[in-house]
Amino acid sequence: MDGLLDIVSWLLLTTGGVFVFIGGVGALRMPNLYTRMHAASITDSIGPILIIAGVMLQAGFTLPIVKLAAILLFLLLTGPTASNALASAALLAGTKPGGSKTPAGED
Amino acid sequence: MLYYAVITALLATMLLALVRAILGPSVYDRVLAVNMIGTKTVLLLAVVSFLYGRPDFLDLALAYALINFIGVLAVLEFFRSRAMREAAEAAEED
């Protein structure tokens, strides 16, 4: 039981770590604000799902699994909301969604 | 052994987000980076609580998730109202 559970848990944790890291690289290297937000907010949803699912498998049927479920629920509710608020605030302040390059005169 | 790979990935991502927060260029990039660091901190707390076998860390993670969200929204509202005020002042001068 432990062996299989550990393998699945390790797979979930490592895949989540890889996704999270890809999101970090994207947030650092993408050319403008909205593409950075795209990279960060998508991996902010898939990373917690995988990592917390991996940790949940280690928890078993105890109280921590309920807390982990609550954390996951909050992250899934608040992450996209924060991204949406950020995008609308940036758009309202006049940051234009550009092409592949940052528009001339800015930056 | 189980948790070290994901902890390394989370710490590396927080470092990358920190570099983005320092580089800027706009305030919204910094808010984005801070939001990323907050989410990764919650995940790191959840993983660390199982690495050290201390489930009470999960309460900290839960509180941190809520505070992070409220904080980001508050900062955004602050900059949004400032931008709208500046736009109104610029419109009055024209």
N, CA and C atoms of all chains as a GROMACS GRO file, in nm:
protein
  603
    1MET      N    1   0.083  -0.119   0.000
    1MET     CA    2   0.000   0.000   0.000
    1MET      C    3   0.087   0.124   0.000
    2ASP      N    4   0.186   0.125   0.091
    2ASP     CA    5   0.270   0.243   0.102
    2ASP      C    6   0.349   0.269  -0.026
    3GLY      N    7   0.400   0.163  -0.088
    3GLY     CA    8   0.484   0.181  -0.205
    3GLY      C    9   0.411   0.249  -0.318
    4LEU      N   10   0.294   0.197  -0.354
    4LEU     CA   11   0.219   0.254  -0.466
    4LEU      C   12   0.175   0.397  -0.435
    5LEU      N   13   0.126   0.416  -0.311
    5LEU     CA   14   0.080   0.549  -0.271
    5LEU      C   15   0.194   0.651  -0.278
    6ASP      N   16   0.314   0.606  -0.233
    6ASP     CA   17   0.428   0.696  -0.237
    6ASP      C   18   0.465   0.732  -0.380
    7ILE      N   19   0.458   0.631  -0.470
    7ILE     CA   20   0.495   0.658  -0.608
    7ILE      C   21   0.400   0.758  -0.672
    8VAL      N   22   0.268   0.737  -0.652
    8VAL     CA   23   0.169   0.829  -0.710
    8VAL      C   24   0.186   0.968  -0.650
    9SER      N   25   0.206   0.972  -0.518
    9SER     CA   26   0.224   1.100  -0.450
    9SER      C   27   0.348   1.173  -0.502
   10TRP      N   28   0.458   1.097  -0.520
   10TRP     CA   29   0.581   1.158  -0.572
   10TRP      C   30   0.560   1.211  -0.713
   11LEU      N   31   0.489   1.133  -0.794
   11LEU     CA   32   0.460   1.178  -0.931
   11LEU      C   33   0.381   1.308  -0.932
   12LEU      N   34   0.275   1.314  -0.849
   12LEU     CA   35   0.192   1.434  -0.843
   12LEU      C   36   0.274   1.554  -0.795
   13LEU      N   37   0.353   1.533  -0.689
   13LEU     CA   38   0.432   1.643  -0.634
   13LEU      C   39   0.533   1.693  -0.737
   14THR      N   40   0.602   1.599  -0.805
   14THR     CA   41   0.706   1.641  -0.898
   14THR      C   42   0.645   1.709  -1.020
   15THR      N   43   0.533   1.656  -1.071
   15THR     CA   44   0.467   1.722  -1.184
   15THR      C   45   0.422   1.862  -1.146
   16GLY      N   46   0.365   1.875  -1.024
   16GLY     CA   47   0.324   2.006  -0.977
   16GLY      C   48   0.442   2.101  -0.967
   17GLY      N   49   0.556   2.050  -0.916
   17GLY     CA   50   0.675   2.133  -0.906
   17GLY      C   51   0.723   2.179  -1.042
   18VAL      N   52   0.717   2.088  -1.141
   18VAL     CA   53   0.760   2.125  -1.277
   18VAL      C   54   0.669   2.234  -1.333
   19PHE      N   55   0.536   2.219  -1.315
   19PHE     CA   56   0.442   2.319  -1.366
   19PHE      C   57   0.468   2.454  -1.300
   20VAL      N   58   0.486   2.451  -1.167
   20VAL     CA   59   0.508   2.576  -1.094
   20VAL      C   60   0.635   2.645  -1.144
   21PHE      N   61   0.740   2.563  -1.168
   21PHE     CA   62   0.866   2.620  -1.214
   21PHE      C   63   0.851   2.680  -1.354
   22ILE      N   64   0.776   2.609  -1.443
   22ILE     CA   65   0.751   2.664  -1.576
   22ILE      C   66   0.680   2.799  -1.566
   23GLY      N   67   0.584   2.808  -1.473
   23GLY     CA   68   0.515   2.934  -1.452
   23GLY      C   69   0.610   3.044  -1.407
   24GLY      N   70   0.705   3.010  -1.321
   24GLY     CA   71   0.803   3.109  -1.276
   24GLY      C   72   0.890   3.157  -1.389
   25VAL      N   73   0.936   3.062  -1.474
   25VAL     CA   74   1.019   3.102  -1.589
   25VAL      C   75   0.938   3.190  -1.683
   26GLY      N   76   0.810   3.153  -1.705
   26GLY     CA   77   0.726   3.233  -1.793
   26GLY      C   78   0.705   3.373  -1.738
   27ALA      N   79   0.680   3.384  -1.607
   27ALA     CA   80   0.659   3.516  -1.548
   27ALA      C   81   0.784   3.601  -1.556
   28LEU      N   82   0.900   3.537  -1.561
   28LEU     CA   83   1.023   3.617  -1.570
   28LEU      C   84   1.055   3.655  -1.714
   29ARG      N   85   1.029   3.567  -1.811
   29ARG     CA   86   1.084   3.588  -1.944
   29ARG      C   87   0.984   3.634  -2.049
   30MET      N   88   0.853   3.631  -2.019
   30MET     CA   89   0.756   3.674  -2.120
   30MET      C   90   0.769   3.824  -2.148
   31PRO      N   91   0.731   3.868  -2.270
   31PRO     CA   92   0.765   4.006  -2.311
   31PRO      C   93   0.682   4.116  -2.250
   32ASN      N   94   0.552   4.097  -2.219
   32ASN     CA   95   0.478   4.209  -2.160
   32ASN      C   96   0.387   4.160  -2.048
   33LEU      N   97   0.318   4.254  -1.986
   33LEU     CA   98   0.246   4.225  -1.861
   33LEU      C   99   0.142   4.115  -1.878
   34TYR      N  100   0.064   4.122  -1.986
   34TYR     CA  101  -0.049   4.028  -1.997
   34TYR      C  102  -0.002   3.887  -2.025
   35THR      N  103   0.108   3.872  -2.101
   35THR     CA  104   0.161   3.738  -2.124
   35THR      C  105   0.221   3.682  -1.995
   36ARG      N  106   0.284   3.770  -1.918
   36ARG     CA  107   0.337   3.725  -1.788
   36ARG      C  108   0.223   3.678  -1.698
   37MET      N  109   0.114   3.755  -1.700
   37MET     CA  110  -0.001   3.719  -1.617
   37MET      C  111  -0.059   3.584  -1.660
   38HIS      N  112  -0.060   3.563  -1.792
   38HIS     CA  113  -0.108   3.437  -1.848
   38HIS      C  114  -0.027   3.319  -1.793
   39ALA      N  115   0.107   3.333  -1.803
   39ALA     CA  116   0.194   3.225  -1.755
   39ALA      C  117   0.174   3.202  -1.606
   40ALA      N  118   0.167   3.311  -1.530
   40ALA     CA  119   0.162   3.297  -1.384
   40ALA      C  120   0.029   3.243  -1.336
   41SER      N  121  -0.082   3.294  -1.393
   41SER     CA  122  -0.212   3.259  -1.334
   41SER      C  123  -0.255   3.117  -1.371
   42ILE      N  124  -0.218   3.070  -1.491
   42ILE     CA  125  -0.255   2.933  -1.526
   42ILE      C  126  -0.181   2.834  -1.437
   43THR      N  127  -0.049   2.855  -1.421
   43THR     CA  128   0.026   2.762  -1.337
   43THR      C  129  -0.007   2.780  -1.189
   44ASP      N  130  -0.064   2.897  -1.153
   44ASP     CA  131  -0.110   2.912  -1.015
   44ASP      C  132  -0.234   2.829  -0.987
   45SER      N  133  -0.302   2.783  -1.092
   45SER     CA  134  -0.416   2.695  -1.069
   45SER      C  135  -0.376   2.548  -1.074
   46ILE      N  136  -0.295   2.510  -1.174
   46ILE     CA  137  -0.264   2.368  -1.190
   46ILE      C  138  -0.160   2.323  -1.087
   47GLY      N  139  -0.069   2.414  -1.046
   47GLY     CA  140   0.032   2.377  -0.948
   47GLY      C  141  -0.027   2.335  -0.815
   48PRO      N  142  -0.112   2.422  -0.752
   48PRO     CA  143  -0.175   2.382  -0.626
   48PRO      C  144  -0.257   2.254  -0.636
   49ILE      N  145  -0.330   2.234  -0.748
   49ILE     CA  146  -0.410   2.111  -0.759
   49ILE      C  147  -0.319   1.990  -0.745
   50LEU      N  148  -0.210   1.987  -0.823
   50LEU     CA  149  -0.123   1.869  -0.824
   50LEU      C  150  -0.050   1.853  -0.691
   51ILE      N  151   0.007   1.964  -0.641
   51ILE     CA  152   0.090   1.954  -0.520
   51ILE      C  153   0.005   1.916  -0.400
   52ILE      N  154  -0.112   1.982  -0.386
   52ILE     CA  155  -0.194   1.951  -0.269
   52ILE      C  156  -0.255   1.811  -0.281
   53ALA      N  157  -0.286   1.766  -0.404
   53ALA     CA  158  -0.332   1.628  -0.420
   53ALA      C  159  -0.223   1.531  -0.378
   54GLY      N  160  -0.097   1.563  -0.416
   54GLY     CA  161   0.015   1.478  -0.376
   54GLY      C  162   0.032   1.473  -0.225
   55VAL      N  163   0.018   1.588  -0.158
   55VAL     CA  164   0.032   1.590  -0.012
   55VAL      C  165  -0.085   1.520   0.054
   56MET      N  166  -0.206   1.536  -0.006
   56MET     CA  167  -0.325   1.470   0.049
   56MET      C  168  -0.308   1.319   0.055
   57LEU      N  169  -0.243   1.260  -0.046
   57LEU     CA  170  -0.223   1.114  -0.046
   57LEU      C  171  -0.137   1.071   0.071
   58GLN      N  172  -0.047   1.161   0.117
   58GLN     CA  173   0.036   1.128   0.232
   58GLN      C  174  -0.041   1.143   0.363
   59ALA      N  175  -0.148   1.226   0.361
   59ALA     CA  176  -0.215   1.258   0.487
   59ALA      C  177  -0.303   1.144   0.536
   60GLY      N  178  -0.365   1.069   0.445
   60GLY     CA  179  -0.459   0.967   0.489
   60GLY      C  180  -0.589   1.030   0.536
   61PHE      N  181  -0.677   0.950   0.595
   61PHE     CA  182  -0.807   1.004   0.637
   61PHE      C  183  -0.796   1.063   0.776
   62THR      N  184  -0.739   1.185   0.784
   62THR     CA  185  -0.724   1.253   0.912
   62THR      C  186  -0.775   1.395   0.898
   63LEU      N  187  -0.760   1.475   1.003
   63LEU     CA  188  -0.803   1.615   0.996
   63LEU      C  189  -0.723   1.696   0.894
   64PRO      N  190  -0.590   1.676   0.882
   64PRO     CA  191  -0.516   1.756   0.784
   64PRO      C  192  -0.572   1.749   0.642
   65ILE      N  193  -0.635   1.640   0.604
   65ILE     CA  194  -0.686   1.632   0.466
   65ILE      C  195  -0.800   1.732   0.446
   66VAL      N  196  -0.877   1.759   0.553
   66VAL     CA  197  -0.983   1.859   0.543
   66VAL      C  198  -0.923   1.998   0.528
   67LYS      N  199  -0.817   2.024   0.607
   67LYS     CA  200  -0.751   2.154   0.597
   67LYS      C  201  -0.690   2.173   0.459
   68LEU      N  202  -0.629   2.065   0.407
   68LEU     CA  203  -0.570   2.075   0.273
   68LEU      C  204  -0.678   2.103   0.169
   69ALA      N  205  -0.794   2.038   0.184
   69ALA     CA  206  -0.904   2.064   0.090
   69ALA      C  207  -0.949   2.209   0.099
   70ALA      N  208  -0.953   2.264   0.222
   70ALA     CA  209  -0.993   2.404   0.238
   70ALA      C  210  -0.891   2.496   0.172
   71ILE      N  211  -0.760   2.465   0.191
   71ILE     CA  212  -0.656   2.547   0.129
   71ILE      C  213  -0.670   2.545  -0.022
   72LEU      N  214  -0.690   2.425  -0.077
   72LEU     CA  215  -0.704   2.413  -0.223
   72LEU      C  216  -0.825   2.490  -0.272
   73LEU      N  217  -0.936   2.481  -0.198
   73LEU     CA  218  -1.057   2.554  -0.238
   73LEU      C  219  -1.031   2.704  -0.239
   74PHE      N  220  -0.966   2.755  -0.133
   74PHE     CA  221  -0.938   2.898  -0.127
   74PHE      C  222  -0.846   2.940  -0.240
   75LEU      N  223  -0.742   2.860  -0.265
   75LEU     CA  224  -0.647   2.897  -0.371
   75LEU      C  225  -0.718   2.899  -0.506
   76LEU      N  226  -0.805   2.801  -0.531
   76LEU     CA  227  -0.873   2.795  -0.660
   76LEU      C  228  -0.974   2.907  -0.675
   77LEU      N  229  -1.033   2.952  -0.562
   77LEU     CA  230  -1.127   3.064  -0.572
   77LEU      C  231  -1.054   3.197  -0.586
   78THR      N  232  -0.946   3.215  -0.508
   78THR     CA  233  -0.885   3.347  -0.501
   78THR      C  234  -0.785   3.372  -0.613
   79GLY      N  235  -0.717   3.268  -0.662
   79GLY     CA  236  -0.616   3.289  -0.766
   79GLY      C  237  -0.670   3.356  -0.891
   80PRO      N  238  -0.770   3.296  -0.957
   80PRO     CA  239  -0.828   3.360  -1.076
   80PRO      C  240  -0.891   3.495  -1.047
   81THR      N  241  -0.951   3.510  -0.927
   81THR     CA  242  -1.011   3.640  -0.892
   81THR      C  243  -0.904   3.748  -0.885
   82ALA      N  244  -0.791   3.716  -0.821
   82ALA     CA  245  -0.683   3.813  -0.810
   82ALA      C  246  -0.626   3.845  -0.948
   83SER      N  247  -0.613   3.743  -1.035
   83SER     CA  248  -0.561   3.768  -1.170
   83SER      C  249  -0.656   3.858  -1.248
   84ASN      N  250  -0.786   3.832  -1.235
   84ASN     CA  251  -0.886   3.913  -1.304
   84ASN      C  252  -0.880   4.058  -1.256
   85ALA      N  253  -0.872   4.076  -1.123
   85ALA     CA  254  -0.865   4.211  -1.068
   85ALA      C  255  -0.738   4.281  -1.116
   86LEU      N  256  -0.627   4.207  -1.121
   86LEU     CA  257  -0.501   4.265  -1.166
   86LEU      C  258  -0.510   4.308  -1.311
   87ALA      N  259  -0.567   4.222  -1.397
   87ALA     CA  260  -0.577   4.254  -1.539
   87ALA      C  261  -0.667   4.374  -1.560
   88SER      N  262  -0.782   4.379  -1.488
   88SER     CA  263  -0.873   4.491  -1.512
   88SER      C  264  -0.814   4.620  -1.457
   89ALA      N  265  -0.739   4.611  -1.346
   89ALA     CA  266  -0.675   4.732  -1.293
   89ALA      C  267  -0.569   4.783  -1.389
   90ALA      N  268  -0.490   4.691  -1.446
   90ALA     CA  269  -0.386   4.732  -1.540
   90ALA      C  270  -0.447   4.791  -1.667
   91LEU      N  271  -0.558   4.731  -1.713
   91LEU     CA  272  -0.623   4.780  -1.834
   91LEU      C  273  -0.681   4.919  -1.809
   92LEU      N  274  -0.740   4.938  -1.691
   92LEU     CA  275  -0.800   5.068  -1.657
   92LEU      C  276  -0.693   5.175  -1.644
   93ALA      N  277  -0.574   5.136  -1.598
   93ALA     CA  278  -0.467   5.233  -1.583
   93ALA      C  279  -0.400   5.265  -1.715
   94GLY      N  280  -0.439   5.195  -1.825
   94GLY     CA  281  -0.389   5.232  -1.956
   94GLY      C  282  -0.278   5.144  -2.011
   95THR      N  283  -0.250   5.030  -1.947
   95THR     CA  284  -0.153   4.937  -2.005
   95THR      C  285  -0.220   4.862  -2.120
   96LYS      N  286  -0.168   4.882  -2.242
   96LYS     CA  287  -0.231   4.818  -2.358
   96LYS      C  288  -0.180   4.675  -2.374
   97PRO      N  289  -0.270   4.580  -2.407
   97PRO     CA  290  -0.223   4.446  -2.443
   97PRO      C  291  -0.150   4.454  -2.576
   98GLY      N  292  -0.018   4.437  -2.574
   98GLY     CA  293   0.061   4.457  -2.695
   98GLY      C  294   0.074   4.331  -2.775
   99GLY      N  295   0.160   4.337  -2.878
   99GLY     CA  296   0.188   4.221  -2.961
   99GLY      C  297   0.296   4.138  -2.895
  100SER      N  298   0.388   4.088  -2.978
  100SER     CA  299   0.494   4.005  -2.924
  100SER      C  300   0.602   4.088  -2.858
  101LYS      N  301   0.607   4.217  -2.891
  101LYS     CA  302   0.708   4.303  -2.832
  101LYS      C  303   0.641   4.406  -2.742
  102THR      N  304   0.717   4.460  -2.647
  102THR     CA  305   0.667   4.570  -2.566
  102THR      C  306   0.655   4.693  -2.657
  103PRO      N  307   0.542   4.768  -2.652
  103PRO     CA  308   0.526   4.883  -2.742
  103PRO      C  309   0.637   4.985  -2.722
  104ALA      N  310   0.674   5.053  -2.831
  104ALA     CA  311   0.780   5.151  -2.823
  104ALA      C  312   0.740   5.266  -2.732
  105GLY      N  313   0.835   5.320  -2.659
  105GLY     CA  314   0.806   5.433  -2.573
  105GLY      C  315   0.772   5.392  -2.432
  106GLU      N  316   0.738   5.265  -2.412
  106GLU     CA  317   0.713   5.218  -2.276
  106GLU      C  318   0.833   5.137  -2.229
  107ASP      N  319   0.821   5.078  -2.114
  107ASP     CA  320   0.927   4.994  -2.058
  107ASP      C  321   1.041   5.073  -1.996
  108MET      N  322   1.288   1.259   0.133
  108MET     CA  323   1.326   1.237  -0.007
  108MET      C  324   1.210   1.269  -0.099
  109LEU      N  325   1.088   1.238  -0.048
  109LEU     CA  326   0.968   1.257  -0.129
  109LEU      C  327   0.947   1.404  -0.162
  110TYR      N  328   0.978   1.491  -0.066
  110TYR     CA  329   0.935   1.630  -0.078
  110TYR      C  330   1.043   1.723  -0.131
  111TYR      N  331   1.170   1.677  -0.139
  111TYR     CA  332   1.276   1.773  -0.167
  111TYR      C  333   1.269   1.831  -0.307
  112ALA      N  334   1.225   1.749  -0.406
  112ALA     CA  335   1.216   1.798  -0.544
  112ALA      C  336   1.117   1.914  -0.552
  113VAL      N  337   0.999   1.896  -0.490
  113VAL     CA  338   0.896   1.999  -0.503
  113VAL      C  339   0.934   2.122  -0.421
  114ILE      N  340   1.003   2.101  -0.308
  114ILE     CA  341   1.047   2.218  -0.230
  114ILE      C  342   1.149   2.299  -0.308
  115THR      N  343   1.243   2.226  -0.377
  115THR     CA  344   1.341   2.298  -0.459
  115THR      C  345   1.272   2.376  -0.570
  116ALA      N  346   1.173   2.313  -0.636
  116ALA     CA  347   1.102   2.383  -0.744
  116ALA      C  348   1.029   2.506  -0.692
  117LEU      N  349   0.965   2.493  -0.575
  117LEU     CA  350   0.892   2.608  -0.519
  117LEU      C  351   0.988   2.722  -0.483
  118LEU      N  352   1.102   2.687  -0.422
  118LEU     CA  353   1.196   2.792  -0.384
  118LEU      C  354   1.254   2.859  -0.508
  119ALA      N  355   1.286   2.779  -0.612
  119ALA     CA  356   1.340   2.838  -0.735
  119ALA      C  357   1.238   2.930  -0.799
  120THR      N  358   1.110   2.890  -0.796
  120THR     CA  359   1.006   2.974  -0.855
  120THR      C  360   0.990   3.104  -0.777
  121MET      N  361   0.999   3.095  -0.644
  121MET     CA  362   0.990   3.217  -0.564
  121MET      C  363   1.106   3.310  -0.596
  122LEU      N  364   1.224   3.251  -0.623
  122LEU     CA  365   1.340   3.334  -0.659
  122LEU      C  366   1.315   3.404  -0.792
  123LEU      N  367   1.263   3.329  -0.892
  123LEU     CA  368   1.234   3.389  -1.022
  123LEU      C  369   1.131   3.502  -1.009
  124ALA      N  370   1.026   3.476  -0.927
  124ALA     CA  371   0.924   3.579  -0.908
  124ALA      C  372   0.982   3.701  -0.837
  125LEU      N  373   1.078   3.676  -0.747
  125LEU     CA  374   1.143   3.788  -0.678
  125LEU      C  375   1.222   3.873  -0.777
  126VAL      N  376   1.291   3.806  -0.873
  126VAL     CA  377   1.364   3.880  -0.976
  126VAL      C  378   1.267   3.964  -1.058
  127ARG      N  379   1.150   3.907  -1.092
  127ARG     CA  380   1.050   3.983  -1.168
  127ARG      C  381   0.999   4.100  -1.085
  128ALA      N  382   0.981   4.081  -0.954
  128ALA     CA  383   0.934   4.190  -0.869
  128ALA      C  384   1.036   4.302  -0.862
  129ILE      N  385   1.166   4.267  -0.864
  129ILE     CA  386   1.268   4.372  -0.858
  129ILE      C  387   1.279   4.442  -0.993
  130LEU      N  388   1.272   4.365  -1.103
  130LEU     CA  389   1.288   4.424  -1.236
  130LEU      C  390   1.170   4.515  -1.272
  131GLY      N  391   1.052   4.486  -1.220
  131GLY     CA  392   0.936   4.566  -1.256
  131GLY      C  393   0.880   4.525  -1.390
  132PRO      N  394   0.867   4.608  -1.494
  132PRO     CA  395   0.888   4.753  -1.494
  132PRO      C  396   0.768   4.830  -1.436
  133SER      N  397   0.647   4.779  -1.449
  133SER     CA  398   0.532   4.854  -1.396
  133SER      C  399   0.495   4.801  -1.258
  134VAL      N  400   0.407   4.873  -1.189
  134VAL     CA  401   0.368   4.831  -1.054
  134VAL      C  402   0.287   4.701  -1.061
  135TYR      N  403   0.218   4.678  -1.175
  135TYR     CA  404   0.133   4.560  -1.186
  135TYR      C  405   0.217   4.433  -1.199
  136ASP      N  406   0.337   4.446  -1.263
  136ASP     CA  407   0.428   4.331  -1.265
  136ASP      C  408   0.469   4.294  -1.124
  137ARG      N  409   0.488   4.397  -1.041
  137ARG     CA  410   0.531   4.369  -0.903
  137ARG      C  411   0.418   4.303  -0.824
  138VAL      N  412   0.295   4.352  -0.845
  138VAL     CA  413   0.181   4.290  -0.776
  138VAL      C  414   0.166   4.145  -0.820
  139LEU      N  415   0.184   4.121  -0.950
  139LEU     CA  416   0.176   3.984  -1.003
  139LEU      C  417   0.280   3.894  -0.936
  140ALA      N  418   0.404   3.946  -0.925
  140ALA     CA  419   0.511   3.867  -0.865
  140ALA      C  420   0.483   3.840  -0.718
  141VAL      N  421   0.431   3.941  -0.647
  141VAL     CA  422   0.400   3.923  -0.505
  141VAL      C  423   0.290   3.820  -0.487
  142ASN      N  424   0.190   3.825  -0.576
  142ASN     CA  425   0.081   3.727  -0.570
  142ASN      C  426   0.135   3.585  -0.593
  143MET      N  427   0.227   3.572  -0.690
  143MET     CA  428   0.288   3.441  -0.716
  143MET      C  429   0.364   3.391  -0.594
  144ILE      N  430   0.444   3.481  -0.535
  144ILE     CA  431   0.522   3.441  -0.418
  144ILE      C  432   0.429   3.397  -0.304
  145GLY      N  433   0.314   3.467  -0.290
  145GLY     CA  434   0.220   3.429  -0.186
  145GLY      C  435   0.163   3.290  -0.207
  146THR      N  436   0.122   3.261  -0.331
  146THR     CA  437   0.068   3.126  -0.359
  146THR      C  438   0.172   3.019  -0.333
  147LYS      N  439   0.296   3.047  -0.375
  147LYS     CA  440   0.401   2.948  -0.355
  147LYS      C  441   0.434   2.931  -0.207
  148THR      N  442   0.419   3.039  -0.129
  148THR     CA  443   0.443   3.026   0.015
  148THR      C  444   0.340   2.934   0.078
  149VAL      N  445   0.213   2.947   0.035
  149VAL     CA  446   0.109   2.859   0.089
  149VAL      C  447   0.142   2.713   0.058
  150LEU      N  448   0.183   2.686  -0.068
  150LEU     CA  449   0.217   2.549  -0.105
  150LEU      C  450   0.337   2.499  -0.027
  151LEU      N  451   0.437   2.588  -0.012
  151LEU     CA  452   0.558   2.550   0.062
  151LEU      C  453   0.524   2.514   0.206
  152LEU      N  454   0.436   2.594   0.268
  152LEU     CA  455   0.395   2.565   0.406
  152LEU      C  456   0.326   2.429   0.414
  153ALA      N  457   0.239   2.400   0.315
  153ALA     CA  458   0.169   2.272   0.317
  153ALA      C  459   0.266   2.157   0.304
  154VAL      N  460   0.367   2.170   0.215
  154VAL     CA  461   0.462   2.060   0.196
  154VAL      C  462   0.553   2.047   0.318
  155VAL      N  463   0.599   2.162   0.371
  155VAL     CA  464   0.691   2.159   0.485
  155VAL      C  465   0.624   2.098   0.608
  156SER      N  466   0.492   2.121   0.623
  156SER     CA  467   0.424   2.066   0.739
  156SER      C  468   0.427   1.913   0.736
  157PHE      N  469   0.427   1.855   0.615
  157PHE     CA  470   0.435   1.709   0.608
  157PHE      C  471   0.579   1.661   0.613
  158LEU      N  472   0.672   1.744   0.564
  158LEU     CA  473   0.813   1.707   0.571
  158LEU      C  474   0.858   1.694   0.716
  159TYR      N  475   0.816   1.790   0.801
  159TYR     CA  476   0.855   1.786   0.941
  159TYR      C  477   0.752   1.717   1.028
  160GLY      N  478   0.639   1.669   0.970
  160GLY     CA  479   0.537   1.603   1.048
  160GLY      C  480   0.469   1.693   1.149
  161ARG      N  481   0.446   1.819   1.110
  161ARG     CA  482   0.378   1.912   1.201
  161ARG      C  483   0.254   1.967   1.132
  162PRO      N  484   0.139   1.901   1.152
  162PRO     CA  485   0.017   1.941   1.079
  162PRO      C  486  -0.034   2.079   1.116
  163ASP      N  487   0.014   2.137   1.228
  163ASP     CA  488  -0.037   2.268   1.267
  163ASP      C  489   0.010   2.377   1.171
  164PHE      N  490   0.114   2.348   1.088
  164PHE     CA  491   0.155   2.444   0.987
  164PHE      C  492   0.043   2.470   0.886
  165LEU      N  493  -0.049   2.375   0.873
  165LEU     CA  494  -0.155   2.390   0.773
  165LEU      C  495  -0.247   2.507   0.807
  166ASP      N  496  -0.266   2.534   0.938
  166ASP     CA  497  -0.346   2.649   0.977
  166ASP      C  498  -0.280   2.778   0.931
  167LEU      N  499  -0.145   2.782   0.943
  167LEU     CA  500  -0.072   2.900   0.895
  167LEU      C  501  -0.094   2.917   0.746
  168ALA      N  502  -0.087   2.804   0.672
  168ALA     CA  503  -0.105   2.812   0.527
  168ALA      C  504  -0.243   2.865   0.492
  169LEU      N  505  -0.343   2.819   0.565
  169LEU     CA  506  -0.481   2.863   0.541
  169LEU      C  507  -0.495   3.013   0.565
  170ALA      N  508  -0.441   3.059   0.680
  170ALA     CA  509  -0.448   3.202   0.711
  170ALA      C  510  -0.371   3.283   0.607
  171TYR      N  511  -0.256   3.231   0.565
  171TYR     CA  512  -0.174   3.304   0.469
  171TYR      C  513  -0.244   3.317   0.334
  172ALA      N  514  -0.316   3.211   0.294
  172ALA     CA  515  -0.388   3.217   0.166
  172ALA      C  516  -0.490   3.329   0.168
  173LEU      N  517  -0.565   3.342   0.279
  173LEU     CA  518  -0.667   3.447   0.288
  173LEU      C  519  -0.604   3.585   0.292
  174ILE      N  520  -0.498   3.601   0.376
  174ILE     CA  521  -0.435   3.733   0.389
  174ILE      C  522  -0.374   3.777   0.258
  175ASN      N  523  -0.315   3.681   0.184
  175ASN     CA  524  -0.252   3.713   0.056
  175ASN      C  525  -0.356   3.767  -0.042
  176PHE      N  526  -0.471   3.702  -0.047
  176PHE     CA  527  -0.576   3.746  -0.139
  176PHE      C  528  -0.625   3.886  -0.104
  177ILE      N  529  -0.655   3.906   0.026
  177ILE     CA  530  -0.704   4.037   0.069
  177ILE      C  531  -0.599   4.145   0.042
  178GLY      N  532  -0.472   4.111   0.068
  178GLY     CA  533  -0.365   4.207   0.047
  178GLY      C  534  -0.353   4.249  -0.098
  179VAL      N  535  -0.356   4.150  -0.189
  179VAL     CA  536  -0.345   4.182  -0.332
  179VAL      C  537  -0.461   4.270  -0.376
  180LEU      N  538  -0.583   4.236  -0.332
  180LEU     CA  539  -0.699   4.317  -0.372
  180LEU      C  540  -0.688   4.459  -0.315
  181ALA      N  541  -0.639   4.472  -0.193
  181ALA     CA  542  -0.627   4.605  -0.133
  181ALA      C  543  -0.526   4.690  -0.210
  182VAL      N  544  -0.411   4.630  -0.243
  182VAL     CA  545  -0.309   4.705  -0.317
  182VAL      C  546  -0.362   4.746  -0.454
  183LEU      N  547  -0.434   4.654  -0.521
  183LEU     CA  548  -0.488   4.686  -0.653
  183LEU      C  549  -0.589   4.799  -0.645
  184GLU      N  550  -0.675   4.793  -0.543
  184GLU     CA  551  -0.776   4.899  -0.528
  184GLU      C  552  -0.710   5.033  -0.503
  185PHE      N  553  -0.603   5.031  -0.425
  185PHE     CA  554  -0.528   5.154  -0.398
  185PHE      C  555  -0.474   5.214  -0.528
  186PHE      N  556  -0.407   5.130  -0.610
  186PHE     CA  557  -0.348   5.185  -0.731
  186PHE      C  558  -0.454   5.222  -0.834
  187ARG      N  559  -0.568   5.149  -0.831
  187ARG     CA  560  -0.674   5.180  -0.926
  187ARG      C  561  -0.736   5.317  -0.894
  188SER      N  562  -0.761   5.341  -0.766
  188SER     CA  563  -0.819   5.471  -0.731
  188SER      C  564  -0.720   5.582  -0.758
  189ARG      N  565  -0.589   5.555  -0.740
  189ARG     CA  566  -0.490   5.658  -0.769
  189ARG      C  567  -0.487   5.690  -0.919
  190ALA      N  568  -0.493   5.583  -1.001
  190ALA     CA  569  -0.491   5.604  -1.145
  190ALA      C  570  -0.613   5.683  -1.190
  191MET      N  571  -0.730   5.650  -1.130
  191MET     CA  572  -0.852   5.721  -1.170
  191MET      C  573  -0.846   5.867  -1.126
  192ARG      N  574  -0.788   5.893  -1.007
  192ARG     CA  575  -0.776   6.031  -0.960
  192ARG      C  576  -0.683   6.111  -1.051
  193GLU      N  577  -0.570   6.049  -1.090
  193GLU     CA  578  -0.478   6.119  -1.178
  193GLU      C  579  -0.542   6.147  -1.313
  194ALA      N  580  -0.621   6.050  -1.363
  194ALA     CA  581  -0.688   6.070  -1.492
  194ALA      C  582  -0.788   6.185  -1.482
  195ALA      N  583  -0.860   6.193  -1.368
  195ALA     CA  584  -0.957   6.301  -1.352
  195ALA      C  585  -0.887   6.436  -1.344
  196GLU      N  586  -0.772   6.441  -1.273
  196GLU     CA  587  -0.698   6.567  -1.265
  196GLU      C  588  -0.645   6.609  -1.400
  197ALA      N  589  -0.596   6.512  -1.480
  197ALA     CA  590  -0.546   6.544  -1.614
  197ALA      C  591  -0.658   6.594  -1.702
  198ALA      N  592  -0.780   6.538  -1.684
  198ALA     CA  593  -0.894   6.583  -1.765
  198ALA      C  594  -0.935   6.724  -1.727
  199GLU      N  595  -0.922   6.759  -1.598
  199GLU     CA  596  -0.957   6.895  -1.557
  199GLU      C  597  -0.862   6.998  -1.613
  200GLU      N  598  -0.733   6.962  -1.622
  200GLU     CA  599  -0.634   7.059  -1.671
  200GLU      C  600  -0.649   7.085  -1.819
  201ASP      N  601  -0.701   6.988  -1.893
  201ASP     CA  602  -0.713   7.006  -2.039
  201ASP      C  603  -0.820   7.109  -2.077
   0.00000   0.00000   0.00000
